[in-house]
Amino acid sequence: MIDFTNFSFKYCNREEPSIRNMDFSVSKGEFVCIAGKSGGGKSTILRTINGLIPYFYSGEIQGEIKIKDKNWIDLSLYEKSKIAGSVFQEPMEQFFLAQVFEEVAIAPSNFEFPIDKIQKAVNSSLLKMGLEKLSRRFTHTLSSGEAQKVAIASVLTLEPDIIVLDEPSSNLSEEAMTALYDSLKELKNSGKTIIVAEHRFSYLADIPDRLIIINSGSIEYDGDPDKLNSEDFCNDFGLRYEKKLFDKKKPPCEKKNEMNINIKDLSFRYKKNLPCIWEGLNRSFFKNEITIITGKNGSGKTSFLKTLMGLLKPTKGHIYYESHNKTKKYMVMQNPDFQFFFTSVNDEINYNNHQNSDYWLERMGLSHLKCFHPLSLSGGEKQRLLLACAFSSGADVLLFDEPTSGMDGIYINLLKDAVSEEKEKNKTVLIATHDNLLMNYLDCEIMKF
């Protein structure tokens, strides 16, 4: 089905190939999980298969890739899109239209299907993904889990033989990951060839037929996916070891630290005619404290952080800071692309006189990328750049929204250490996350939505 032969690709803005001398094949109906350290070349493999390379990402190509015995690089995007469908790490980034039904219909419409065939293809895809009741919903109101399903449904309308997914679980709750598992299992059983690039593996369970580990642009392992159950194996390759994690439940304890944030009867809704996302919140957050904010997709974690940051105005209630006009806050958003303003990594981190910027770039493994445009980085590198900006900001309150998205095992450990160090500097740290691995690493309080 898919054959890479001595294939290498170097982005036009990079000195070294992102992937080099790739030699592997994927059989029809096979489910392949691609793993590896952040920036190792996983997304480049997917971009080659889905056609974004070379049409969107230009660069130097060596070797060849054949899919269904066709020279893949020479095919047009029109021809490729009938064979391979793609689901991005951030599904919202691939949405074009306002309503779910319209979004799912966009592919067959572009191929000029007759209206009756468009309706049939859309209804079939919505049914497969359990989205019939959401067909008239606005796409911007979807939770991360719902958006993921819509993205998959939009791919299925053309009935491609191959589906590639780039870190589909990155921002999903446990419940949404279970639904994703069911969707992927059904797609595999229907005979689709599926390639998933992931850092989180536990939800995939028994689905993968094969594991490929790519680091520094080369294949380091190609074999049995059950190896992910070995802690030594995961540590050797810098992967997350996701043993059975417990749900932290800590009894309330008497606070001895100095209060930094106090919220009173806080409520929020986006529009007057809509119900409150959350209401009547009363809570204090203290210096020298880490609070993990958990809850289902769409439960209000992000809107709560944005309200604390001042990006959203509460519908009711008040937020009191220890020093209202002097408390410095810094927020790392869920989608890194929304937070970059400059044309180089160096300019981005040194904006507003950030402290120890070189130290944090070095610690986050980004020193060699100082001159690169932030938007040219991999998903994990973008995430680490924002973390470096946050830790060098000198802020009293640090707010993180899904900070482990795109992170391998090595950098999750680094994040854990960095957050714990900031806490000891008398900082208040709030982290919205579904990542039980991070949650169990940290000495933290839990706030559930």
KOLLOPA-852475 format. One record per residue (C-alpha): residue in one letter; z, x, y. Coordinates in steps of 0.1 Angstrom, whole numbers, padded with zeros to 4 digits, always signed. Example, Ala and Ser with C-alpha at 12.3 -4.5 7.8 and 13.67 -1.06 7.14 Angstrom:
A+0078+0123-0045S+0071+0137-0011
END
This chain:
M+0000+0000+0000I+0011+0027+0025D+0002+0064+0021F+0012+0092+0045T-0006+0125+0038N+0006+0156+0056F+0011+0134+0087S+0026+0148+0119F+0030+0132+0153K+0041+0148+0186Y+0047+0126+0217C+0028+0138+0248N+0061+0146+0266R+0077+0166+0238E+0073+0202+0228E+0080+0196+0191P+0066+0170+0167S+0089+0140+0162I+0078+0138+0125R+0060+0166+0106N+0042+0170+0073M+0051+0135+0061D+0040+0129+0025F+0051+0097+0009S+0038+0064-0003V+0052+0028-0003S+0041+0004-0030K+0033-0032-0025G+0064-0054-0026E+0087-0024-0022F+0118-0026+0001V+0124+0008+0017C+0154+0017+0038I+0149+0046+0062A+0180+0064+0074G+0190+0096+0092K+0206+0110+0123S+0198+0095+0157G+0165+0109+0171G+0154+0122+0137G+0121+0103+0136K+0128+0069+0120S+0114+0048+0148T+0083+0071+0150I+0075+0062+0113L+0078+0025+0122R+0057+0029+0153T+0030+0045+0133I+0030+0017+0108N+0031-0012+0133G+0003+0004+0155L+0023+0013+0186I+0012+0048+0178P-0013+0058+0192Y-0021+0027+0213F+0012+0025+0232Y+0028+0058+0225S+0002+0085+0229G+0004+0120+0215E-0010+0146+0191I-0018+0134+0155Q-0023+0156+0124G-0029+0144+0089E-0036+0108+0079I-0021+0075+0071K-0038+0049+0050I-0027+0013+0046K-0044-0009+0020D-0069+0020+0016K-0079+0018+0053N-0077+0047+0077W-0049+0033+0098I-0052+0053+0130D-0089+0042+0134L-0082+0005+0131S-0079-0017+0162L-0045-0033+0171Y-0062-0067+0163E-0069-0056+0127K-0035-0039+0123S-0015-0069+0135K-0029-0091+0107I-0016-0066+0081A+0017-0053+0096G+0043-0072+0116S+0072-0057+0136V+0107-0067+0146F+0122-0046+0174Q+0158-0034+0177E+0161-0056+0208P+0143-0088+0198M+0143-0101+0234E+0121-0072+0243Q+0092-0087+0223F+0095-0123+0236F+0069-0135+0261L+0074-0172+0264A+0103-0195+0274Q+0107-0218+0244V+0112-0209+0207F+0083-0230+0195E+0059-0214+0220E+0072-0179+0212V+0066-0183+0175A+0032-0198+0182I+0020-0169+0204A+0005-0148+0175P-0017-0175+0159S-0027-0186+0194N-0039-0151+0203F-0060-0151+0171E-0075-0184+0182F-0063-0205+0152P-0072-0242+0154I-0043-0262+0169D-0035-0279+0136K-0032-0245+0118I-0011-0231+0147Q+0013-0260+0143K+0014-0256+0105A+0020-0219+0107V+0048-0223+0133N+0065-0251+0114S+0063-0232+0082S+0078-0200+0098L+0106-0220+0115L+0115-0237+0082K+0116-0204+0063M+0140-0190+0089G+0161-0222+0093L+0152-0226+0129E+0138-0262+0130K+0167-0274+0152L+0161-0245+0177S+0124-0251+0182R+0129-0264+0217R+0156-0240+0228F+0149-0216+0256T+0146-0180+0243H+0170-0166+0269T+0198-0188+0256L+0197-0175+0221S+0224-0154+0205S+0215-0120+0191G+0214-0134+0156E+0192-0164+0166A+0169-0141+0185Q+0165-0119+0154K+0155-0149+0133V+0130-0160+0160A+0114-0125+0161I+0110-0126+0123A+0096-0161+0124S+0070-0151+0150V+0059-0122+0127L+0056-0146+0097T+0030-0169+0113L+0002-0144+0105E+0016-0139+0070P+0014-0101+0071D+0017-0081+0039I+0040-0055+0056I+0071-0061+0078V+0089-0033+0096L+0123-0038+0113D+0140-0013+0136E+0178-0014+0132P+0179-0052+0129S+0217-0053+0125S+0226-0033+0155N+0241-0061+0176L+0249-0086+0149S+0282-0101+0139E+0293-0102+0102E+0281-0138+0100A+0247-0130+0115M+0243-0100+0092T+0249-0123+0062A+0221-0146+0075L+0199-0115+0080Y+0206-0104+0044D+0195-0139+0032S+0163-0137+0052L+0154-0102+0040K+0162-0111+0004E+0138-0141+0006L+0111-0121+0022K+0113-0095-0005N+0112-0121-0032S+0081-0135-0016G+0063-0102-0023K+0064-0087+0012T+0065-0049+0017I+0095-0043+0039I+0105-0011+0057V+0139-0011+0075A+0152+0017+0097E+0190+0014+0098H+0223+0030+0105R+0244+0002+0091F+0238-0003+0054S+0265-0024+0038Y+0249-0057+0046L+0217-0047+0027A+0237-0045-0005D+0213-0048-0035I+0180-0054-0016P+0166-0018-0011D+0145-0003-0039R+0145+0031-0022L+0162+0052+0004I+0144+0078+0026I+0165+0100+0048I+0147+0116+0078N+0163+0143+0099S+0146+0165+0125G+0113+0150+0117S+0113+0158+0080I+0122+0140+0048E+0155+0153+0034Y+0160+0127+0006D+0138+0102-0012G+0154+0083-0040D+0182+0060-0052P+0198+0038-0024D+0230+0036-0044K+0238+0071-0031L+0250+0054+0001N+0281+0044-0019S+0291+0081-0020E+0312+0093+0009D+0302+0129+0002F+0266+0120+0002C+0269+0102+0036N+0288+0130+0051D+0262+0156+0040F+0235+0137+0058G+0254+0125+0088L+0253+0089+0078R+0279+0061+0082Y+0300+0057+0051E+0308+0020+0050K+0334+0015+0024K+0352-0019+0024L+0366-0023+0058F+0396-0044+0066D+0399-0068+0095K+0426-0053+0118K+0454-0077+0126K+0481-0063+0147P+0513-0081+0155P+0520-0085+0192C+0542-0058+0206E+0561-0053+0238K+0541-0035+0264K+0555-0004+0279N+0524+0008+0298E+0516+0000+0334M+0494-0031+0338N+0459-0025+0351I+0441-0059+0348N+0457-0094+0347I+0436-0125+0342K+0449-0160+0349D+0434-0193+0336L+0399-0177+0335S+0369-0198+0326F+0331-0193+0328R+0299-0213+0324Y+0264-0204+0334K+0255-0238+0350K+0275-0268+0361N+0259-0291+0336L+0267-0268+0307P+0300-0265+0288C+0322-0235+0294I+0315-0205+0272W+0352-0196+0273E+0380-0212+0293G+0417-0209+0301L+0420-0172+0293N+0453-0156+0301R+0457-0119+0292S+0468-0086+0306F+0452-0052+0299F+0472-0020+0303K+0466+0016+0312N+0466+0039+0282E+0452+0011+0260I+0420+0003+0241T+0411-0033+0234I+0384-0043+0209I+0368-0076+0217T+0353-0094+0187G+0337-0127+0179K+0305-0144+0167N+0272-0138+0184G+0271-0160+0215S+0308-0165+0217G+0311-0150+0252K+0320-0113+0247T+0293-0100+0270S+0298-0126+0297F+0335-0117+0297L+0329-0080+0302K+0303-0088+0330T+0329-0111+0347L+0355-0083+0346M+0329-0059+0360G+0321-0084+0388L+0285-0090+0377L+0293-0127+0370K+0316-0150+0390P+0342-0169+0370T+0340-0207+0372K+0377-0210+0374G+0407-0187+0375H+0415-0152+0389I+0412-0115+0379Y+0439-0092+0394Y+0436-0054+0394E+0464-0030+0400S+0446-0017+0431H+0419-0043+0439N+0398-0022+0463K+0404+0011+0445T+0401+0004+0408K+0369+0020+0397K+0351+0003+0369Y+0321+0014+0348M+0302-0007+0322V+0278+0004+0295M+0255-0026+0288Q+0242-0037+0254N+0206-0028+0263P+0204+0008+0277D+0170+0002+0293F+0186-0022+0319Q+0208+0006+0332F+0185+0035+0339F+0174+0042+0375F+0162+0078+0377T+0133+0098+0362S+0153+0124+0344V+0184+0126+0322N+0199+0152+0346D+0194+0129+0377E+0207+0099+0358I+0241+0115+0349N+0246+0133+0382Y+0241+0102+0403N+0272+0094+0424N+0288+0128+0418H+0298+0123+0382Q+0323+0148+0369N+0317+0174+0341S+0282+0161+0336D+0269+0192+0318Y+0299+0191+0295W+0292+0155+0285L+0255+0161+0280E+0264+0190+0257R+0290+0169+0238M+0265+0141+0234G+0238+0164+0221L+0215+0158+0251S+0215+0191+0269H+0180+0200+0257L+0167+0167+0271K+0178+0172+0308C+0143+0171+0321F+0131+0141+0301H+0127+0106+0314P+0156+0084+0301L+0131+0057+0288S+0113+0083+0267L+0145+0089+0246S+0152+0074+0212G+0175+0043+0210G+0204+0064+0199E+0198+0091+0226K+0196+0064+0253Q+0229+0050+0241R+0246+0084+0242L+0232+0091+0277L+0249+0060+0290L+0282+0070+0272A+0279+0104+0289C+0275+0087+0322A+0305+0065+0316F+0328+0093+0305S+0318+0115+0334S+0322+0087+0360G+0359+0091+0365A+0364+0053+0363D+0398+0038+0358V+0384+0009+0336L+0357+0015+0310L+0338-0014+0296F+0315-0010+0266D+0292-0036+0252E+0281-0027+0216P+0283+0010+0222T+0275+0020+0186S+0240+0005+0186G+0216+0032+0173M+0245+0056+0163D+0247+0076+0132G+0280+0086+0115I+0284+0119+0134Y+0282+0103+0168I+0304+0073+0159N+0331+0099+0152L+0324+0116+0185L+0326+0082+0203K+0359+0075+0186D+0373+0108+0198A+0360+0105+0233V+0374+0069+0238S+0408+0080+0225E+0408+0109+0249E+0400+0086+0278K+0428+0063+0268E+0452+0093+0270K+0441+0099+0305N+0457+0066+0315K+0424+0047+0314T+0419+0010+0303V+0392+0007+0278L+0376-0025+0266I+0349-0025+0238A+0329-0056+0227T+0317-0048+0192H+0309-0061+0158D+0313-0027+0143N+0342-0027+0119L+0338+0010+0113L+0346+0018+0150M+0373-0008+0150N+0391+0007+0121Y+0388+0042+0135L+0406+0034+0167D+0442+0027+0176C+0436-0005+0195E+0445-0040+0204I+0422-0069+0192M+0410-0098+0214K+0390-0125+0195F+0366-0150+0210
END
